[in-house]
Amino acid sequence: MGKGTNFIGQPLLTQLLKFFDKDKILRMSRKAGGERYVKSFDGWHHLVVMLYAVLMRFDSLREITASTLAEARKLNHLGITTMPRRSTLSDANARRPEAFFEAVYRDLLASNRHLLSADSRNGSMPPWLANLLIMDSTTIPLFSNLIFKGVGRNPKTGKKKGGIKVHKIIRAAEGVASDIKFTSAATHDSFMFVPEEFNKGELLAIDRAYIDYEKLEKLTQRGVVYVTKMKKGLKYEVISDVMYMDAKNGMAYRIQEVEFTKKKSKKKDGDADEAKDTPQGKEASRDAKDGEEIITHRARIITYPDVKKSKGKGGKEVVKGKMVSLLTNDFTMKAEDIIAIYKKRWEIETLFRQIKQNFPLRYFYGESANAIKIQIWVTLIANLLLTLMQRSLKRTWSFSGLATMVRILLMCYVDYRLFFENPEKEWQEILIATAEAPPEMELKFE
């Protein structure tokens, strides 16, 4: 029987590893201090074995070591000359700095950013998409509350589980995380919200948990546009209020210009005196009480009906809707664009769900903070590799479907470009060959 038409002399994992430069990886590991007291299990070995484990969705060190021994001949072609034992891999996860894997992720993203970015010049993408950033966080539950503290009260019975919160900023045109930070689950989302880290001309879509008048005002002063959802119970002064109607004489949207006021305790000693000397400080001090500073922030509230249609019992169409209010510091963009920008925020929720559903983050390969962070960084690297693979294919694949096929074929000698463009081709050729085969000769005895 002949070889398949998709045969190639390298496993699928080898083809994915071509995105990396081995020498560069080892230099990164040495720079991060990951090669100290290392005999054979260097940064390259560590990265390849961890990628192999994450893509195969292994849940324990025992599964990893057993599988690497079974695939020893194929892994040897990847430059893996040492099959790690459980103790070796456990020690590497505890000792090699997670900063090394962070550097690998950032370098991989920077080297392939041109393959991810959507092009708004062809007219299919809105012009604001290239500058849109989306910020949010997700919590990954852990086995213990000792390393990263969880949220909520301590239970009366049993142990309280911990959690690590992953704060992310993604570029909407790319669809992958561009900035990542880790904290305990008990840390508030505002930890990631630092106005000084954003540049003029950028657009920021955020959750309402990030609303802080002082930080929002700093964004405005830096020339950064934000879009978020209104919180309930916010107090503000209405400057103008206009309602726009649609063709059916129903409400299209309502636009309000408002001003928020926040009282803040002044800084002590010399800082307070310096603040008084500025024009803004003098103006604020007229209205503020002793020991208080007034911060004002002007914004626009856009309220629109969010209508969703679904099928109910008997196939009847059911229409449900609610009023949604968005808050932004932009006064020039169309209301439709502001609404579209906020709806784009759900792209980061899709990314969170994509990572949690397709990679092993329920069980961790180590109990130290370093080992947990390493596994998350390798998961992000694997997610980026599959995203690059998905974007390079003409055939449309769901991420979940692609991740499943990669797991099945990871150590198979299949050219992924040929196979994933037309996975049914070989089966169709077999059916055609079977149909066209000459009839078997029959021996007749008289």
C-alpha positions in Angstrom: 0.0 0.0 0.0 1.5 3.4 -1.0 2.0 6.4 1.2 -0.7 9.0 1.6 -0.6 12.1 -0.5 -0.2 14.2 2.6 3.0 12.4 3.7 6.0 14.5 4.8 9.3 13.5 6.4 8.6 15.5 9.6 6.0 15.1 12.4 3.4 17.9 12.7 5.1 19.1 15.9 8.3 19.7 14.0 6.5 21.9 11.5 5.1 24.0 14.4 8.5 24.4 16.0 9.8 26.0 12.8 8.3 29.2 14.2 11.2 29.2 16.7 15.0 29.6 16.4 16.7 27.1 18.7 19.8 29.2 19.2 17.7 32.3 20.0 15.6 30.3 22.5 18.8 29.1 24.3 20.1 32.7 24.4 16.8 33.8 26.0 17.1 31.1 28.5 20.7 32.0 29.4 19.7 35.7 29.7 16.8 34.8 32.1 19.2 32.7 34.2 17.6 29.4 33.1 20.8 27.6 32.2 22.5 27.7 35.6 23.5 24.3 37.0 21.8 22.6 34.0 23.5 19.5 32.5 21.2 18.3 29.7 17.6 19.5 30.1 18.1 23.0 28.7 15.6 25.7 27.8 14.9 24.2 24.3 14.2 20.8 25.7 12.0 22.3 28.4 10.0 24.4 25.9 9.5 21.5 23.4 8.4 19.0 26.1 6.0 21.5 27.7 4.5 22.4 24.3 4.1 18.7 23.5 2.3 18.2 26.9 0.0 21.2 26.5 -1.0 20.4 22.9 -1.7 16.8 23.8 -3.7 18.0 26.8 -1.9 15.9 29.4 -3.0 16.4 33.0 0.1 15.0 34.9 3.8 14.6 34.8 3.3 10.8 34.7 1.4 11.2 31.4 4.1 13.4 29.9 7.0 11.2 30.8 5.2 8.0 29.7 4.3 9.5 26.3 7.7 11.0 25.6 9.3 7.5 26.2 6.7 6.0 23.8 7.5 8.7 21.1 11.3 8.8 21.8 12.3 8.0 18.2 10.1 10.8 16.8 11.1 13.3 19.5 14.8 12.6 18.8 14.2 14.1 15.3 13.3 17.3 17.0 16.6 17.6 18.7 15.4 16.1 22.0 18.3 14.0 23.1 17.2 13.5 26.7 13.9 12.0 27.8 13.0 13.8 31.0 12.0 12.0 34.2 9.2 13.3 36.4 11.8 14.6 38.9 13.7 16.4 36.1 10.6 18.1 34.7 9.3 19.0 38.1 12.6 20.5 39.1 12.8 22.5 35.8 9.3 23.9 36.3 10.3 25.0 39.8 13.7 26.5 39.0 13.8 27.8 35.4 12.4 31.4 35.6 8.9 31.9 34.1 10.4 35.1 32.6 12.1 32.9 30.0 8.8 31.6 28.7 7.3 35.1 28.8 10.2 36.3 26.6 9.5 33.4 24.1 5.9 34.4 23.9 6.6 38.1 23.3 9.3 37.3 20.7 7.0 34.9 18.8 4.2 37.5 18.8 6.5 40.3 17.6 8.0 38.1 14.9 4.6 37.1 13.5 2.5 40.2 14.2 2.2 40.8 10.4 0.4 37.5 10.0 -2.2 38.3 12.6 -3.1 41.9 11.9 -6.3 42.5 10.0 -6.0 45.0 7.1 -8.6 47.9 7.3 -7.5 49.3 3.9 -9.6 46.8 2.0 -12.8 48.3 3.3 -14.0 45.1 5.1 -12.7 46.4 8.5 -13.6 49.6 10.2 -10.8 52.2 10.3 -10.8 52.3 14.1 -10.1 48.5 14.5 -6.3 48.9 14.1 -6.1 51.1 17.2 -8.6 49.2 19.4 -7.3 47.6 22.6 -9.4 45.4 24.8 -8.7 44.9 28.4 -10.1 42.4 30.9 -9.2 39.6 33.2 -10.0 35.9 33.9 -9.6 33.8 37.0 -8.1 30.2 36.8 -9.0 28.2 39.9 -6.2 26.5 41.8 -5.8 23.6 44.2 -4.7 25.7 47.2 -5.2 29.1 48.8 -1.6 29.3 49.9 0.1 30.6 46.7 -2.5 32.7 45.1 -5.4 33.8 47.4 -8.9 33.1 46.2 -12.0 35.3 46.4 -14.8 35.1 49.0 -15.1 33.9 52.5 -13.4 30.8 54.0 -15.8 27.8 53.9 -16.9 26.2 57.2 -15.9 22.8 55.9 -13.1 21.9 53.7 -10.3 24.1 52.3 -10.7 27.3 50.4 -9.4 27.0 46.8 -7.1 29.7 45.5 -7.0 31.3 42.1 -4.6 33.1 39.8 -6.0 36.0 37.9 -4.7 36.6 34.4 -4.9 40.2 33.3 -4.8 40.7 29.5 -4.8 43.4 26.9 -5.4 42.3 23.3 -5.3 44.2 20.0 -8.7 43.6 18.4 -7.1 43.3 14.9 -4.9 40.5 16.1 -7.1 38.5 18.5 -4.3 37.3 20.8 -3.0 38.7 24.1 -0.3 41.4 23.7 0.2 42.3 27.4 -0.3 39.8 30.3 0.2 40.1 34.0 -0.6 37.6 36.8 -2.0 38.3 40.3 -4.0 36.4 42.9 -7.7 36.1 42.3 -8.4 38.5 45.2 -6.7 41.4 43.3 -9.1 43.9 41.8 -9.2 44.4 38.0 -8.0 48.0 38.3 -4.5 46.6 39.0 -4.0 46.5 35.2 -5.6 49.8 34.5 -2.6 52.2 34.4 -3.5 55.3 32.2 0.2 56.1 31.7 0.8 52.9 29.7 -1.6 53.9 26.9 -0.7 56.2 24.1 -2.5 59.0 22.2 -4.8 57.9 19.4 -5.5 54.4 21.0 -9.1 53.2 21.7 -9.7 51.2 24.8 -12.8 48.9 25.3 -13.1 47.9 29.0 -15.5 46.3 31.4 -17.4 48.6 33.8 -15.3 47.2 36.7 -12.6 49.5 35.6 -14.6 52.7 36.0 -12.6 55.2 38.1 -13.2 58.9 37.3 -9.7 59.9 38.1 -8.1 57.3 35.8 -10.7 58.0 33.1 -9.8 61.7 33.2 -6.1 60.8 32.9 -7.0 58.8 29.7 -8.8 61.8 28.3 -5.8 64.1 29.0 -3.5 61.6 27.2 -5.8 61.6 24.1 -6.9 58.0 24.6 -10.6 57.2 23.8 -12.3 54.6 26.1 -15.7 52.8 25.8 -17.2 51.0 28.7 -20.6 50.0 30.0 -22.4 52.2 32.6 -22.6 51.1 36.2 -25.8 51.4 38.1 -26.1 54.1 40.6 -23.5 56.5 39.2 -24.2 60.1 40.0 -23.6 62.8 37.4 -24.9 66.1 36.1 -26.6 66.1 32.7 -25.4 68.9 30.4 -27.4 67.9 27.3 -29.8 65.2 26.4 -30.9 64.3 22.9 -33.0 61.3 21.7 -32.8 60.0 18.1 -35.7 58.1 16.5 -35.5 55.3 13.8 -37.7 55.0 10.7 -40.4 53.2 12.6 -40.7 56.1 15.0 -39.0 54.1 17.8 -36.0 55.0 19.8 -32.7 54.5 17.9 -30.4 55.8 20.6 -30.2 58.5 23.2 -27.1 60.7 23.7 -26.3 62.5 26.9 -23.4 64.8 27.7 -22.6 64.5 31.4 -20.1 65.5 34.0 -18.9 63.3 36.9 -17.5 64.7 40.2 -15.3 62.9 42.6 -13.9 64.1 45.9 -10.4 62.9 46.7 -8.3 63.5 49.8 -5.4 65.8 49.2 -1.8 64.6 49.5 0.0 65.5 52.7 2.8 68.0 53.4 4.6 69.5 50.4 2.6 67.6 47.7 -0.6 69.4 48.8 1.1 72.8 48.7 2.4 72.2 45.2 -1.1 71.2 44.0 -2.5 74.4 45.3 0.0 76.5 43.3 -1.3 75.1 40.0 -4.3 76.8 38.2 -6.3 73.6 38.4 -5.5 73.2 42.1 -6.6 76.8 42.9 -9.9 76.3 41.0 -10.6 73.0 42.7 -9.7 74.3 46.1 -12.5 77.0 45.9 -15.2 74.3 45.7 -13.6 71.7 47.9 -13.6 71.4 51.6 -10.4 71.5 53.6 -8.4 68.3 53.0 -10.4 67.4 49.8 -9.8 67.8 46.1 -12.5 67.7 43.5 -11.9 65.8 40.3 -14.3 66.3 37.4 -14.7 64.2 34.3 -16.8 65.0 31.3 -18.2 62.1 29.2 -21.0 61.0 26.9 -23.6 58.4 27.7 -25.1 56.5 24.7 -28.2 54.5 25.4 -29.6 52.1 22.8 -32.1 49.1 22.7 -30.3 45.8 22.4 -32.8 43.6 20.6 -32.2 39.8 20.2 -34.3 37.4 18.2 -34.7 33.7 19.0 -37.0 30.8 18.3 -39.4 29.7 21.0 -41.8 26.8 21.3 -43.3 25.7 18.0 -40.7 27.6 16.0 -42.2 31.0 16.8 -39.9 34.0 16.7 -39.3 35.5 20.2 -38.0 39.0 20.4 -36.2 40.1 23.6 -34.5 43.3 24.3 -33.1 45.6 26.9 -31.7 49.1 27.2 -27.9 49.3 27.3 -26.0 52.4 28.3 -22.4 53.0 27.2 -19.9 55.5 28.6 -17.2 57.2 26.5 -15.0 60.3 26.5 -15.3 60.7 22.7 -17.7 63.4 21.5 -17.2 63.1 17.7 -17.6 59.5 16.7 -21.0 58.2 15.5 -23.1 56.4 18.1 -23.1 53.3 15.8 -19.3 53.2 15.9 -19.2 53.5 19.7 -21.7 50.6 20.0 -19.6 48.5 17.5 -16.5 49.2 19.5 -18.1 47.9 22.8 -19.4 44.8 21.1 -15.9 44.1 20.0 -15.0 43.8 23.7 -16.5 40.3 23.7 -13.6 39.2 21.6 -11.5 38.9 24.7 -14.2 36.8 26.4 -14.0 34.4 23.4 -10.2 34.2 23.8 -10.6 33.3 27.5 -13.1 30.6 26.7 -11.0 29.3 23.8 -7.9 28.9 26.0 -9.8 27.3 28.9 -11.7 24.8 26.7 -8.8 23.6 24.5 -5.8 23.5 26.9 -5.1 21.7 30.2 -5.6 24.4 32.9 -7.6 22.4 35.4 -4.6 20.5 36.6 -1.0 21.9 36.9 2.3 20.2 36.6 3.7 21.8 39.7 2.7 23.4 43.0 5.0 26.4 43.0 4.0 29.9 41.7 6.8 29.6 39.1 5.5 26.2 37.7 1.9 27.5 37.5 3.0 30.6 35.6 5.2 28.5 33.2 2.2 26.3 32.3 0.1 29.4 31.6 2.8 31.0 29.4 3.2 27.7 27.5 -0.5 27.5 27.0 -0.5 31.1 25.6 2.4 30.1 23.3 0.4 27.0 22.1 -2.7 29.2 21.6 -0.6 31.7 19.5 0.9 28.9 17.4 -2.5 27.4 16.6 -3.8 30.9 15.8 -1.0 31.5 13.4 -1.7 28.1 11.8 -5.4 28.9 11.6 -4.7 32.3 9.9 -2.4 30.7 7.3 -5.0 28.3 6.1 -7.5 29.2 3.4 -10.0 26.6 4.6 -12.2 27.9 7.5 -11.5 25.9 10.7 -13.0 26.5 14.2 -10.3 26.9 16.8 -11.7 23.9 18.8 -11.8 21.7 15.7 -8.3 22.7 14.7 -6.9 22.1 18.2 -8.5 18.6 18.2 -7.0 17.6 14.9 -3.6 18.9 15.9 -3.7 16.8 19.0 -4.6 13.7 17.0 -2.0 14.3 14.3 0.8 15.9 16.5 3.3 13.1 16.0 2.1 12.0 12.5 4.2 12.6 9.4 1.5 14.8 7.8 2.1 18.0 5.9 -0.3 20.2 7.8 -0.8 22.7 5.0 -1.9 20.0 2.5 -4.0 18.0 4.9 -5.8 20.9 6.7 -6.7 22.6 3.4 -8.5 19.4 2.2 -8.7 16.7 4.8 -11.3 14.7 2.8 -9.1 14.6 -0.4 -7.3 11.3 0.4 -10.5 9.6 1.4 -12.2 10.7 -1.8 -9.2 9.4 -3.8 -9.5 6.0 -2.1 -13.2 5.8 -2.9 -12.5 6.7 -6.6 -9.7 4.1 -6.8 -11.9 1.5 -5.3 -14.8 2.3 -7.7 -12.5 2.2 -10.8 -10.6 -1.0 -9.8 -11.0 -3.9 -12.3 -13.2 -6.8 -11.2 -11.6 -9.7 -9.6 -11.0 -12.8 -11.7 -13.2 -15.7 -10.9 -12.2 -19.3 -11.5 -14.9 -21.6 -12.9 -14.6 -25.4 -12.7 -16.7 -27.5 -15.1 
